[in-house]
Amino acid sequence: MFLSLITVTYNACSSLEQTILSVEQQQYKDLEYIIIDGGSSDGTREMLRKYPDVVTMVVSESDKGIYDAMNKGLRKATGDVVGFLHADDRFAHSRVLQKVMNIFEDRG
């Protein structure tokens, strides 16, 4: 199964990098990682260029708030399963996505 993981962000560069590193450390690799940025002015776009092997797609433009940004991400997602990981969040360990996807695959 293919996973779409979406992070929405706005001027959260200082914490977003830790979120990206958390995704990079995941053992489950059959995923696309989409970042929807509300047009940040804090160096977010420049920082994202460091992770082309982790971040599949970046949309950086103004939006009407967090729910508009989340809906943009949903429209871009192509996965069988879609999840959100917010800009200040991290996975607890490297097997979180594998464990979640195992549940979906067992029910498939």
C-alpha positions as CSV (number, residue, x, y, z in Angstrom):
1,M,0.0,0.0,0.0
2,F,1.1,3.5,-0.8
3,L,1.0,6.2,1.9
4,S,0.6,10.0,1.4
5,L,1.9,11.9,4.4
6,I,1.1,15.6,4.5
7,T,2.6,18.4,6.6
8,V,1.1,21.9,6.6
9,T,3.3,24.7,7.8
10,Y,3.6,28.5,8.0
11,N,6.7,30.1,9.4
12,A,7.7,27.1,11.4
13,C,11.2,26.5,9.9
14,S,12.8,26.0,13.3
15,S,10.7,23.0,14.1
16,L,9.8,21.8,10.6
17,E,13.3,20.4,10.0
18,Q,12.9,18.0,13.0
19,T,9.6,16.9,11.5
20,I,11.3,16.1,8.2
21,L,14.1,14.2,9.9
22,S,11.5,12.2,11.7
23,V,10.0,11.2,8.4
24,E,13.4,10.5,6.9
25,Q,14.1,8.0,9.7
26,Q,11.0,6.0,9.1
27,Q,11.6,2.4,7.9
28,Y,8.4,2.5,5.8
29,K,9.5,4.0,2.4
30,D,6.5,3.4,0.2
31,L,5.3,6.9,0.6
32,E,5.1,10.4,-0.8
33,Y,5.7,13.3,1.6
34,I,3.9,16.5,0.7
35,I,4.6,19.8,2.4
36,I,2.0,22.6,2.1
37,D,3.6,25.9,3.1
38,G,1.5,29.0,3.5
39,G,4.1,31.2,1.9
40,S,6.5,31.3,4.8
41,S,9.1,34.1,5.1
42,D,11.3,32.5,7.7
43,G,13.6,30.4,5.5
44,T,11.3,27.4,5.2
45,R,11.5,27.2,1.4
46,E,15.3,27.4,1.5
47,M,15.5,24.7,4.2
48,L,13.2,22.4,2.2
49,R,15.7,22.3,-0.6
50,K,18.1,20.3,1.6
51,Y,15.7,17.3,1.6
52,P,14.8,16.4,-2.0
53,D,15.1,12.7,-1.2
54,V,12.6,13.0,1.6
55,V,10.1,15.6,0.5
56,T,8.2,14.5,-2.7
57,M,6.3,17.7,-3.3
58,V,6.2,21.3,-1.9
59,V,3.4,23.8,-2.5
60,S,4.4,27.2,-1.2
61,E,1.7,29.8,-1.6
62,S,-0.7,31.8,0.6
63,D,-3.8,30.1,1.8
64,K,-6.9,30.8,3.9
65,G,-5.6,29.0,7.0
66,I,-4.7,25.5,8.2
67,Y,-7.8,23.8,6.9
68,D,-7.4,25.3,3.5
69,A,-3.8,24.1,3.5
70,M,-4.8,20.6,4.7
71,N,-7.4,20.4,1.8
72,K,-4.7,21.4,-0.7
73,G,-2.6,18.5,0.6
74,L,-5.5,16.1,0.3
75,R,-6.0,17.2,-3.3
76,K,-2.4,16.5,-4.1
77,A,-2.2,13.1,-2.3
78,T,-2.2,9.9,-4.4
79,G,-1.8,7.3,-1.6
80,D,-4.1,4.5,-0.6
81,V,-3.8,5.9,2.9
82,V,-3.4,9.6,3.8
83,G,-2.0,10.9,7.1
84,F,-1.0,14.3,8.5
85,L,2.0,15.1,10.6
86,H,2.1,18.7,11.7
87,A,5.1,20.9,11.5
88,D,5.9,20.7,15.3
89,D,5.4,17.0,15.5
90,R,7.7,14.0,15.3
91,F,7.3,10.2,15.1
92,A,8.1,8.5,18.4
93,H,10.3,5.9,16.7
94,S,11.4,4.7,13.3
95,R,8.7,2.0,12.9
96,V,5.6,4.1,13.5
97,L,4.5,4.2,9.8
98,Q,5.3,0.5,9.3
99,K,3.1,-0.4,12.2
100,V,0.3,1.8,11.0
101,M,0.5,0.5,7.4
102,N,0.6,-3.1,8.7
103,I,-2.9,-2.5,10.2
104,F,-4.2,-1.3,6.9
105,E,-2.6,-4.2,5.0
106,D,-4.0,-6.7,7.4
107,R,-7.5,-5.4,6.8
108,G,-7.1,-5.2,3.0
